[in-house]
Amino acid sequence: MTMEIYVANISRFIAGAANDGKWVSLPASGHTLSQILDAIGVDDGTEYFIPTMESDLEGLTDVIGEHTSLAEVNALARLLVLLPDCDLKKLEAILEMESPDLFSLMAILETLDNYDFYPDIHDDEDLGRYFVDELGCLSIPDHLKNYIDYESYGRDIRLESSGGFAAGGFLFTQ
């Protein structure tokens, strides 16, 4: 997971020095962040902002606002780099479906086990087939499987759950 932010001095930016900021890869040490702030002329009386950021985690850029605390963004990055790929996919689905703010996202990260993500399930039929064939939720003899309406079964699962389809699969919330 990569996360880079562009940090700029508000006063210099307003004065027309839009390219006077610095890119920083997160997570970063406190020393590195202090050096970045010093380099762009931010001291106790000067404010900074984050006009742009880049991340390979889909939806993350919508969570970080221009005036988000650098320490909070760095703390988020420290948590994200510890996540395995399967949890990052789950998190992308959560970001798409719930559109959380930074505070909510931090809470979600603490309760990530309350979500189940089934990748490559894109419609009700896929969902029904997954529950029957992979999870074995229904015991159906092989000679009867051609008669199952997987789409209807999947629709019922979707409607009775607190989940939904996201770009990469189906997300359940417990």
C-alpha positions in Angstrom: 0.0 0.0 0.0 1.4 3.3 -1.0 0.4 6.7 0.2 1.9 10.0 -0.7 0.7 13.5 0.2 1.7 16.9 -1.0 2.1 19.4 1.9 2.1 23.1 1.2 2.4 26.3 3.2 -1.0 28.1 3.0 0.5 31.6 3.0 2.9 30.8 0.2 0.2 29.0 -1.8 -2.1 32.0 -1.5 0.7 34.3 -2.6 1.1 32.2 -5.8 3.8 29.8 -4.9 1.7 26.7 -5.6 4.7 24.5 -6.4 6.5 25.4 -3.2 5.2 22.4 -1.3 6.8 19.0 -0.8 5.7 15.4 -1.5 6.1 13.0 1.4 5.6 9.2 1.5 3.7 7.9 4.5 4.1 6.6 7.0 7.1 8.7 7.9 9.0 9.4 11.0 8.3 12.4 13.1 11.7 13.8 12.2 11.0 13.5 8.5 7.6 15.3 8.9 9.4 18.1 10.8 11.9 18.4 8.1 9.2 18.7 5.5 7.4 21.4 7.4 10.6 23.3 8.0 11.4 23.1 4.2 8.1 24.6 3.3 8.4 27.4 5.9 5.8 26.1 8.3 6.5 27.1 11.9 4.3 27.7 15.0 2.4 30.6 13.4 2.1 29.3 9.9 -0.5 26.8 8.6 0.0 24.0 6.1 -2.5 22.1 4.1 -2.7 19.0 1.9 -3.9 20.0 -1.5 -3.5 16.6 -3.1 -2.5 13.0 -2.3 -2.0 9.8 -4.1 -2.6 6.2 -3.0 -3.1 2.9 -4.6 -5.9 2.1 -2.1 -9.0 3.0 -4.1 -11.2 5.6 -2.3 -8.6 6.7 0.2 -8.1 10.1 -1.4 -11.7 10.9 -0.7 -11.1 10.5 3.1 -8.2 12.9 3.5 -9.2 16.6 3.4 -7.0 19.5 2.7 -6.9 20.5 6.4 -6.5 17.1 7.8 -3.8 16.9 10.5 -0.5 15.6 9.2 -0.2 13.5 12.4 -3.6 11.9 11.8 -2.8 11.1 8.2 0.5 9.6 9.2 -1.2 7.5 12.0 -3.7 6.2 9.4 -0.8 5.3 7.0 1.0 3.4 9.9 -2.2 1.2 10.3 -2.7 0.7 6.6 0.8 -0.6 5.9 0.2 -3.4 8.4 -2.9 -4.8 6.6 -2.6 -7.9 4.4 -3.8 -7.6 0.8 -7.1 -9.3 1.6 -7.9 -6.7 4.2 -6.9 -3.9 1.8 -9.5 -5.3 -0.7 -12.1 -5.4 2.0 -11.2 -1.8 3.0 -11.6 -0.6 -0.6 -15.1 -2.1 -0.7 -15.9 -0.4 2.6 -14.6 3.0 1.3 -16.8 2.6 -1.8 -19.9 1.6 0.1 -19.7 3.7 3.2 -17.7 6.8 2.2 -16.4 7.3 5.7 -14.5 10.3 7.1 -11.1 9.9 8.7 -12.5 9.4 12.2 -14.9 6.8 11.0 -12.3 5.0 9.0 -10.0 4.8 12.0 -12.9 3.1 13.9 -13.6 0.8 11.0 -9.9 -0.3 11.0 -10.4 -1.4 14.7 -13.4 -3.5 13.8 -12.3 -4.8 10.3 -13.2 -8.3 11.5 -16.8 -7.3 11.5 -16.8 -7.3 7.7 -16.6 -10.2 5.3 -15.5 -9.6 1.8 -16.1 -12.1 -1.0 -14.0 -11.1 -4.1 -15.2 -11.6 -7.7 -18.9 -11.8 -6.8 -20.5 -9.2 -9.0 -24.2 -10.1 -9.1 -27.0 -12.0 -7.3 -26.3 -15.2 -9.3 -22.6 -15.2 -8.4 -23.6 -14.6 -4.7 -26.1 -17.5 -4.8 -23.6 -19.9 -6.4 -20.9 -18.9 -3.9 -23.2 -19.7 -1.0 -24.3 -23.0 -2.4 -21.1 -24.3 -4.0 -18.3 -22.8 -2.0 -19.8 -22.3 1.5 -22.1 -25.3 1.4 -25.0 -23.3 2.9 -27.5 -25.6 1.2 -27.0 -29.3 0.9 -28.1 -30.0 -2.6 -27.4 -33.3 -4.4 -25.3 -32.8 -7.6 -28.1 -34.1 -9.9 -30.4 -31.3 -8.6 -28.0 -28.3 -8.9 -29.1 -27.5 -12.4 -32.6 -26.8 -11.1 -31.5 -24.2 -8.5 -32.3 -20.5 -9.2 -29.0 -19.1 -8.0 -29.9 -15.6 -8.9 -33.1 -15.6 -6.7 -31.2 -17.3 -3.9 -28.4 -14.7 -4.1 -30.9 -11.9 -4.2 -32.5 -13.2 -1.0 -29.2 -13.4 0.7 -28.3 -9.8 -0.4 -31.7 -8.4 0.7 -31.6 -10.1 4.0 -28.0 -9.1 4.7 -26.5 -5.8 5.6 -24.1 -6.1 2.7 -23.9 -5.1 -0.9 -21.9 -5.2 -4.1 -18.7 -3.2 -4.4 -16.3 -2.9 -7.4 -14.3 -5.9 -6.3 -16.9 -8.2 -4.9 -19.6 -8.5 -2.2 -19.2 -6.9 1.3 -21.0 -8.2 4.3 -21.2 -6.3 7.6 -21.9 -8.2 10.7 
